């Protein structure tokens, strides 16, 4: 898929009507004890010669999801005008992204996690060769996942883990250095299926 074709496809995805119900993570085995906390992540697609998606590795000392791979993002604060504002604010705090450099296209379906968050993925495109300033407090590493990997239907795999006497199954994306799983992997699967026009 050429960058121009990808750009058109992303705009089409962003214009799709969102489902009335969120997507629930595979790790949710029972009803949540309390309403999920609203959160937002930026799904930043870099529109270079070889398009890619920016991901981060969270630092190991954070209270929530330490050391995990994630999109830039976090809780929606009362001062945020909505998920888009929250996602751009968090991306600025975490990787130094200038909000004016991001072209926000729209949202993907919300994703509810077993840790009690309702995540709104905000789809945006970025020009190549931007300068980023990573927050040493929140982000251990920033890297890019090539779009050709996202578009490969054989790239993600299902993995099972026995935890607390229960078998759990979740998506994992291949990467030579990082373990991409959980909500981040599931949001990537949602985007990949829409890019390929697969049935969700």
Residue pairs with C-beta under 8 A, 6 or more apart in sequence:
1 9
1 147
1 151
1 195
3 47
3 48
3 49
3 51
6 45
6 47
6 51
6 147
6 195
7 47
7 125
9 195
10 45
10 105
10 123
10 125
10 195
11 105
13 105
13 106
13 108
13 123
13 191
13 194
13 195
14 105
14 106
14 107
14 123
15 106
16 194
18 107
18 108
18 109
18 110
19 109
22 109
22 110
22 111
22 112
22 118
23 109
23 110
23 111
23 112
23 186
23 190
24 111
24 112
25 111
25 112
25 113
25 114
25 170
25 182
25 183
25 186
26 168
26 169
26 170
26 171
26 186
27 113
27 114
27 168
27 170
27 182
28 112
28 113
28 114
29 114
29 166
29 168
32 112
32 116
34 116
36 112
36 113
36 116
36 117
36 118
37 75
37 116
37 117
37 118
38 75
38 76
38 83
38 117
38 118
38 120
39 73
39 74
39 75
39 76
39 86
39 117
39 118
39 119
39 120
40 73
40 74
40 76
40 80
40 83
40 84
40 86
40 87
40 90
40 119
40 120
40 121
40 122
41 70
41 71
41 72
41 73
41 74
41 87
41 90
41 119
41 120
41 121
41 122
41 187
42 71
42 72
42 73
42 87
42 88
42 90
42 91
42 97
42 102
42 122
42 124
43 53
43 71
43 108
43 121
43 122
43 123
43 124
43 187
43 191
44 53
44 54
44 71
44 72
44 91
44 97
44 102
44 124
44 125
44 126
45 51
45 52
45 53
45 123
45 124
45 125
45 126
45 147
46 52
46 53
46 54
46 125
46 126
46 127
46 128
46 130
46 144
47 125
47 126
47 127
47 128
48 128
48 129
49 128
50 146
50 147
50 148
51 146
51 147
52 144
52 145
52 146
52 147
53 144
53 145
53 147
53 150
53 188
54 71
54 72
54 95
54 126
54 142
54 143
54 144
55 69
55 70
55 71
55 142
55 143
55 144
55 145
55 178
55 180
55 184
56 69
56 70
56 71
56 72
56 94
56 95
56 134
56 139
56 140
56 141
56 142
56 143
57 67
57 68
57 69
57 70
57 139
57 140
57 141
57 142
57 143
57 178
58 65
58 66
58 67
58 68
58 69
58 70
58 138
58 139
58 140
59 66
59 67
59 136
59 137
59 138
59 139
59 140
60 66
60 67
60 140
62 138
64 115
65 115
65 182
67 140
68 181
68 182
68 184
69 178
69 179
69 180
69 181
69 184
70 183
70 184
71 121
71 184
71 187
72 87
72 90
72 91
72 94
72 95
72 97
73 86
73 87
73 90
73 91
73 94
73 119
74 86
74 90
75 86
75 117
76 82
76 83
76 86
76 120
77 86
77 89
80 86
80 89
83 107
83 120
83 122
84 104
84 107
84 122
87 120
87 122
87 124
88 97
88 99
88 102
88 104
88 122
89 99
91 97
91 99
91 102
92 98
92 99
93 135
93 138
94 134
94 135
94 138
94 139
95 132
95 133
95 134
95 135
95 139
95 142
96 131
96 132
96 133
96 134
96 135
97 126
97 130
97 132
98 130
101 126
101 127
101 130
102 124
102 125
102 126
103 124
103 125
103 126
104 122
104 123
104 124
105 123
105 124
105 125
106 122
106 123
107 120
107 121
107 122
107 123
108 120
108 121
108 123
108 187
108 190
108 191
108 194
109 121
109 190
110 118
110 119
110 120
110 121
111 118
111 119
111 121
111 183
111 186
111 187
111 190
112 118
112 119
113 119
113 182
113 183
117 183
119 183
119 187
121 187
121 190
121 191
123 191
132 142
134 141
134 142
141 178
143 175
143 177
143 178
145 173
145 175
145 180
145 188
149 155
149 173
149 174
150 188
150 191
150 192
150 195
151 192
151 195
151 196
153 192
153 196
153 198
155 173
155 174
156 171
156 172
156 173
156 174
156 185
156 188
156 189
156 192
157 171
157 172
157 174
158 169
158 170
158 171
158 172
159 169
159 170
159 171
159 172
159 181
160 167
160 168
160 169
161 167
161 168
161 169
161 170
162 168
170 181
170 182
170 185
170 186
171 181
171 185
171 186
171 188
171 189
172 179
172 180
172 181
172 185
173 180
173 181
173 185
173 188
174 180
180 188
190 200
192 198
193 199
193 200
194 200
